[in-house]
Amino acid sequence: MGAFSRERLLRLLLRKPGALESRVARAAVLALTGIGAGFLVWSAVIHLELWSDGYKDISVIGPLFLVQGIACIVLAVAIVAFRWLALLAAGAVAGVATAVGLLLTVHVGLFGYTESLSVPYATLSLAVEFTAAFVLLVATGLLALARTAKAANDQAPVPTRRNSILFASTSRFQRVGISKRIKFR
């Protein structure tokens, strides 16, 4: 992968809603970002609640509940604070991974532990986690695929003090139909 490709990939991964040309697309991504982050926090609260209610005593699973709770809160705060495409995608992955972890413990068992969907919060947890993943995936797709505004380096150069006076004076003359050359000392 060449330097140009890495730079382009990095620019994409760090893209924010402000880079989008459409105000509607920006607003949609911002709304979906907040909603998705809220669902991640909700999932974290469920896991921290279950951890404190006794899951902390389960080998491997207990510490994973604590890690999931803390990590999803940190990720949600980072998503809201930075709004980078990479973080939105990471949030979607976290939602799916958490839901898949529960489904694995129900159907196969995980680290020697088997769960049931009839336990408190199991179905709510699945709904919250898949919703977080879906909302953040939509936000990620919109942010990745929506048309971006022109980059700052693609725009006309910023006028210097001297030529800004010339540009301002010229534009005033052009508005009134006068075309004359202005000399500066």
Legacy VTK file of the C-alpha trace (Angstrom):
# vtk DataFile Version 3.0
C-alpha trace
ASCII
DATASET POLYDATA
POINTS 185 float
0.000 0.000 0.000
1.612 3.286 -1.068
1.790 6.485 0.943
-1.083 7.949 -1.036
-3.312 4.981 -0.248
-2.443 5.038 3.454
-3.110 8.752 3.619
-6.438 8.306 1.871
-7.423 5.420 4.177
-6.434 7.424 7.244
-8.459 10.405 6.014
-11.469 8.119 5.553
-11.134 6.514 8.995
-10.830 9.922 10.675
-13.686 11.479 8.676
-16.198 13.424 10.751
-19.755 14.478 9.932
-18.526 18.065 9.390
-16.749 16.861 6.241
-20.053 16.046 4.552
-21.440 18.389 1.934
-25.106 17.866 2.793
-26.477 19.429 5.977
-29.136 16.710 6.086
-26.475 13.978 5.930
-24.451 15.737 8.650
-27.507 16.028 10.882
-28.454 12.386 10.267
-24.962 11.131 11.115
-24.851 13.283 14.255
-28.264 12.044 15.404
-27.410 8.406 14.685
-24.068 8.844 16.457
-25.740 10.098 19.620
-28.418 7.409 19.523
-25.892 4.629 18.898
-23.628 5.878 21.689
-26.648 5.945 24.001
-27.410 2.312 23.200
-23.770 1.384 23.898
-24.009 3.035 27.314
-27.273 1.183 27.961
-25.557 -2.119 27.122
-22.685 -1.185 29.443
-25.080 -0.381 32.289
-26.809 -3.751 31.849
-23.454 -5.557 32.014
-22.241 -3.582 35.022
-25.541 -4.232 36.798
-25.268 -7.963 36.118
-21.610 -7.947 37.148
-22.510 -6.388 40.509
-25.467 -8.796 40.938
-23.232 -11.868 40.940
-21.622 -12.338 37.549
-18.381 -11.027 39.044
-18.016 -14.428 40.741
-18.093 -16.365 37.450
-14.614 -17.247 36.204
-13.611 -15.409 32.994
-17.201 -14.306 32.231
-17.348 -12.008 35.279
-14.246 -10.008 34.357
-15.463 -9.856 30.734
-18.735 -8.264 31.922
-16.725 -5.622 33.782
-14.449 -5.016 30.789
-17.452 -4.761 28.442
-19.175 -2.263 30.730
-16.158 -0.006 31.069
-15.058 -0.333 27.430
-18.500 0.489 26.022
-18.799 3.598 28.187
-15.328 4.759 27.120
-16.139 3.970 23.477
-19.476 5.805 23.646
-17.801 8.900 25.106
-15.097 8.762 22.408
-17.751 8.356 19.693
-19.642 11.432 20.878
-16.476 13.455 21.458
-14.625 12.699 18.205
-17.307 11.338 15.806
-14.661 9.616 13.642
-15.835 7.005 11.171
-13.420 4.469 12.717
-14.999 4.933 16.147
-18.516 4.564 14.744
-17.459 1.296 13.113
-15.784 0.140 16.342
-19.019 0.856 18.217
-20.999 -1.227 15.732
-18.502 -4.074 16.108
-18.704 -3.826 19.917
-22.496 -4.110 19.796
-22.415 -7.154 17.536
-19.558 -8.804 19.467
-21.383 -8.438 22.772
-24.624 -9.862 21.352
-22.768 -12.729 19.670
-20.996 -13.461 22.958
-24.366 -13.879 24.675
-25.691 -16.063 21.862
-22.572 -18.245 22.061
-23.025 -18.744 25.804
-26.661 -19.730 25.205
-26.174 -22.146 22.306
-22.614 -23.470 22.683
-21.217 -22.272 25.980
-18.288 -19.932 26.425
-15.285 -20.504 28.711
-17.138 -23.384 30.351
-20.219 -21.271 31.083
-23.686 -21.743 29.597
-26.434 -19.109 29.790
-30.145 -19.037 29.049
-32.190 -16.361 27.314
-34.696 -16.598 30.178
-32.315 -14.934 32.670
-32.947 -11.297 33.562
-31.802 -8.801 30.920
-30.833 -11.408 28.304
-33.387 -10.510 25.636
-33.195 -6.805 26.509
-29.423 -6.983 26.199
-29.668 -8.588 22.760
-32.134 -5.955 21.576
-30.006 -3.088 22.910
-26.762 -4.446 21.466
-28.133 -5.246 18.018
-29.851 -1.842 17.923
-26.584 -0.112 18.848
-24.796 -2.064 16.134
-27.446 -1.311 13.502
-27.665 2.415 14.284
-23.883 2.833 14.333
-23.525 0.778 11.156
-25.997 3.052 9.369
-24.107 6.110 10.662
-20.819 4.571 9.511
-22.193 3.806 6.046
-23.668 7.266 5.652
-20.461 8.935 6.798
-18.358 6.741 4.497
-20.543 7.047 1.402
-22.035 10.552 1.553
-20.473 13.202 -0.644
-17.833 15.237 1.142
-17.408 18.977 0.835
-14.376 20.194 -1.066
-11.198 19.856 0.905
-9.600 23.067 2.100
-6.567 22.525 -0.143
-8.845 22.236 -3.194
-10.253 25.731 -2.673
-8.758 28.964 -3.907
-5.715 30.123 -1.959
-6.276 32.416 0.993
-5.650 35.998 -0.047
-2.757 37.852 1.562
-3.258 41.249 3.156
-2.122 43.029 0.011
-4.124 41.047 -2.524
-7.212 40.938 -0.266
-7.408 44.716 -0.598
-7.059 44.295 -4.351
-9.733 41.565 -4.419
-12.103 43.628 -2.261
-11.537 46.783 -4.320
-11.867 44.919 -7.596
-15.100 43.285 -6.542
-16.578 46.663 -5.544
-15.646 48.095 -8.927
-17.041 45.067 -10.696
-20.366 45.445 -8.854
-20.818 48.972 -10.171
-19.472 48.131 -13.597
-16.194 50.040 -13.367
-13.161 48.253 -14.700
-10.035 50.119 -13.833
-6.672 49.077 -12.639
-5.726 49.865 -9.049
-2.117 50.563 -8.202
-0.674 49.913 -4.757
2.503 51.425 -3.429
LINES 1 186
185 0 1 2 3 4 5 6 7 8 9 10 11 12 13 14 15 16 17 18 19 20 21 22 23 24 25 26 27 28 29 30 31 32 33 34 35 36 37 38 39 40 41 42 43 44 45 46 47 48 49 50 51 52 53 54 55 56 57 58 59 60 61 62 63 64 65 66 67 68 69 70 71 72 73 74 75 76 77 78 79 80 81 82 83 84 85 86 87 88 89 90 91 92 93 94 95 96 97 98 99 100 101 102 103 104 105 106 107 108 109 110 111 112 113 114 115 116 117 118 119 120 121 122 123 124 125 126 127 128 129 130 131 132 133 134 135 136 137 138 139 140 141 142 143 144 145 146 147 148 149 150 151 152 153 154 155 156 157 158 159 160 161 162 163 164 165 166 167 168 169 170 171 172 173 174 175 176 177 178 179 180 181 182 183 184
